Amino acid sequence: MIRARGRDSVAHGEKEGQPVVARCVVDPWERQEGESHQAFEAFAAYRDLGPARSVTKVARELDKSRTLLGRWSRQYAWVMRAAAYDREQDRLFLAEQAQARREIARRHAKLAQAVQSKAVARLQ
């Protein structure tokens, strides 16, 4: 069994219970197998442009051929990878917001308890 993104799974073509060489799961927005450093650098620039991203903007920014970047974009699925990155960033942002709301709720509960305790003490 291999561990992949929090789930146990049997690798393709391997049998349950037999030792498996650990395999690294690479997120789509990370450098992919076979992707050169230059191609990944260009993808990272594309990814980081956000919703207004385009291969043409990256070509201008990196002073590279639009044709070359278009080929890398198709070969390494930039659109899909950037969309996956955007979804992950949204997921992280929503998780941070949820954590902040929980902390605020705890703080408010403590304050309410303190006010209630003082009110009860005065009533007595």
Disulfide bonds with the S-S distance in Angstrom:
none
